[in-house]
């Protein structure tokens, strides 16, 4: 007797998505913590909760990464007109808003 596999609907089981997001977040946090870019500590008001803060090294790495990205974008867009850059910026803002909504 053949049985159909049980299908899980992502929309119906939002808790599955939440668990997967939490697991991904914890893996990313562990990697950042191992590189000493963030510091994890226990919330004194609820010891079940972990809190994070960025370290001095993390701030330096973030600043360097932002500068590198800015330079790369400037290089990529150097031949675009002012109008094209403005239009691109408006479209990016529109896309970002769509992600949030």
Rosetta constraint file for C-alpha pairs under 8 A:
AtomPair CA 8 CA 12 HARMONIC 7.86 0.50
AtomPair CA 8 CA 13 HARMONIC 7.30 0.50
AtomPair CA 9 CA 13 HARMONIC 6.09 0.50
AtomPair CA 10 CA 14 HARMONIC 6.08 0.50
AtomPair CA 10 CA 16 HARMONIC 7.36 0.50
AtomPair CA 10 CA 17 HARMONIC 7.06 0.50
AtomPair CA 13 CA 17 HARMONIC 7.25 0.50
AtomPair CA 14 CA 18 HARMONIC 6.29 0.50
AtomPair CA 15 CA 19 HARMONIC 6.13 0.50
AtomPair CA 16 CA 20 HARMONIC 6.21 0.50
AtomPair CA 17 CA 21 HARMONIC 6.07 0.50
AtomPair CA 18 CA 22 HARMONIC 6.11 0.50
AtomPair CA 19 CA 23 HARMONIC 6.11 0.50
AtomPair CA 20 CA 24 HARMONIC 6.14 0.50
AtomPair CA 21 CA 25 HARMONIC 6.06 0.50
AtomPair CA 22 CA 26 HARMONIC 6.10 0.50
AtomPair CA 23 CA 27 HARMONIC 6.25 0.50
AtomPair CA 24 CA 28 HARMONIC 6.21 0.50
AtomPair CA 25 CA 29 HARMONIC 6.01 0.50
AtomPair CA 26 CA 30 HARMONIC 6.02 0.50
AtomPair CA 27 CA 31 HARMONIC 6.31 0.50
AtomPair CA 28 CA 32 HARMONIC 6.28 0.50
AtomPair CA 29 CA 33 HARMONIC 5.95 0.50
AtomPair CA 29 CA 38 HARMONIC 7.66 0.50
AtomPair CA 30 CA 34 HARMONIC 6.05 0.50
AtomPair CA 31 CA 35 HARMONIC 6.48 0.50
AtomPair CA 32 CA 36 HARMONIC 6.27 0.50
AtomPair CA 32 CA 37 HARMONIC 5.27 0.50
AtomPair CA 32 CA 38 HARMONIC 5.85 0.50
AtomPair CA 33 CA 37 HARMONIC 5.75 0.50
AtomPair CA 33 CA 38 HARMONIC 5.03 0.50
AtomPair CA 33 CA 39 HARMONIC 6.01 0.50
AtomPair CA 33 CA 40 HARMONIC 7.21 0.50
AtomPair CA 36 CA 55 HARMONIC 7.03 0.50
AtomPair CA 36 CA 57 HARMONIC 6.98 0.50
AtomPair CA 36 CA 58 HARMONIC 7.08 0.50
AtomPair CA 37 CA 54 HARMONIC 6.12 0.50
AtomPair CA 37 CA 55 HARMONIC 5.42 0.50
AtomPair CA 37 CA 56 HARMONIC 7.55 0.50
AtomPair CA 37 CA 57 HARMONIC 5.63 0.50
AtomPair CA 37 CA 58 HARMONIC 3.84 0.50
AtomPair CA 37 CA 59 HARMONIC 7.57 0.50
AtomPair CA 37 CA 61 HARMONIC 7.71 0.50
AtomPair CA 38 CA 52 HARMONIC 6.46 0.50
AtomPair CA 38 CA 53 HARMONIC 5.54 0.50
AtomPair CA 38 CA 54 HARMONIC 4.32 0.50
AtomPair CA 38 CA 55 HARMONIC 5.12 0.50
AtomPair CA 38 CA 58 HARMONIC 6.18 0.50
AtomPair CA 39 CA 52 HARMONIC 5.53 0.50
AtomPair CA 39 CA 53 HARMONIC 5.32 0.50
AtomPair CA 39 CA 54 HARMONIC 6.24 0.50
AtomPair CA 39 CA 55 HARMONIC 6.37 0.50
AtomPair CA 40 CA 50 HARMONIC 6.45 0.50
AtomPair CA 40 CA 51 HARMONIC 5.66 0.50
AtomPair CA 40 CA 52 HARMONIC 4.54 0.50
AtomPair CA 40 CA 53 HARMONIC 6.68 0.50
AtomPair CA 41 CA 50 HARMONIC 5.63 0.50
AtomPair CA 41 CA 51 HARMONIC 5.32 0.50
AtomPair CA 41 CA 52 HARMONIC 6.33 0.50
AtomPair CA 42 CA 46 HARMONIC 7.65 0.50
AtomPair CA 42 CA 47 HARMONIC 5.61 0.50
AtomPair CA 42 CA 48 HARMONIC 7.33 0.50
AtomPair CA 42 CA 49 HARMONIC 5.95 0.50
AtomPair CA 42 CA 50 HARMONIC 4.68 0.50
AtomPair CA 42 CA 51 HARMONIC 5.95 0.50
AtomPair CA 43 CA 47 HARMONIC 5.42 0.50
AtomPair CA 43 CA 48 HARMONIC 7.44 0.50
AtomPair CA 43 CA 49 HARMONIC 5.47 0.50
AtomPair CA 43 CA 50 HARMONIC 5.83 0.50
AtomPair CA 43 CA 51 HARMONIC 6.05 0.50
AtomPair CA 54 CA 58 HARMONIC 5.58 0.50
AtomPair CA 54 CA 59 HARMONIC 6.51 0.50
AtomPair CA 55 CA 59 HARMONIC 6.22 0.50
AtomPair CA 56 CA 60 HARMONIC 6.31 0.50
AtomPair CA 57 CA 61 HARMONIC 6.15 0.50
AtomPair CA 58 CA 62 HARMONIC 6.02 0.50
AtomPair CA 59 CA 63 HARMONIC 6.10 0.50
AtomPair CA 60 CA 64 HARMONIC 6.17 0.50
AtomPair CA 61 CA 65 HARMONIC 6.06 0.50
AtomPair CA 62 CA 66 HARMONIC 6.12 0.50
AtomPair CA 63 CA 67 HARMONIC 6.22 0.50
AtomPair CA 64 CA 68 HARMONIC 6.14 0.50
AtomPair CA 65 CA 69 HARMONIC 6.17 0.50
AtomPair CA 66 CA 70 HARMONIC 6.12 0.50
AtomPair CA 67 CA 71 HARMONIC 6.19 0.50
AtomPair CA 68 CA 72 HARMONIC 6.18 0.50
AtomPair CA 69 CA 73 HARMONIC 6.09 0.50
AtomPair CA 70 CA 74 HARMONIC 6.14 0.50
AtomPair CA 71 CA 75 HARMONIC 6.19 0.50
AtomPair CA 72 CA 76 HARMONIC 6.16 0.50
AtomPair CA 73 CA 77 HARMONIC 6.07 0.50
AtomPair CA 74 CA 78 HARMONIC 5.71 0.50
AtomPair CA 77 CA 85 HARMONIC 7.54 0.50
AtomPair CA 80 CA 84 HARMONIC 5.93 0.50
AtomPair CA 80 CA 85 HARMONIC 6.38 0.50
AtomPair CA 81 CA 85 HARMONIC 6.30 0.50
AtomPair CA 82 CA 86 HARMONIC 6.15 0.50
AtomPair CA 83 CA 87 HARMONIC 6.11 0.50
AtomPair CA 84 CA 88 HARMONIC 6.02 0.50
AtomPair CA 85 CA 89 HARMONIC 6.11 0.50
AtomPair CA 86 CA 90 HARMONIC 6.25 0.50
AtomPair CA 87 CA 91 HARMONIC 6.21 0.50
AtomPair CA 88 CA 92 HARMONIC 6.13 0.50
AtomPair CA 89 CA 93 HARMONIC 6.22 0.50
AtomPair CA 90 CA 94 HARMONIC 6.22 0.50
AtomPair CA 91 CA 95 HARMONIC 6.15 0.50
AtomPair CA 92 CA 96 HARMONIC 6.07 0.50
AtomPair CA 93 CA 97 HARMONIC 6.13 0.50
AtomPair CA 94 CA 98 HARMONIC 6.29 0.50
AtomPair CA 95 CA 99 HARMONIC 6.43 0.50
AtomPair CA 96 CA 100 HARMONIC 6.54 0.50
AtomPair CA 97 CA 101 HARMONIC 6.14 0.50
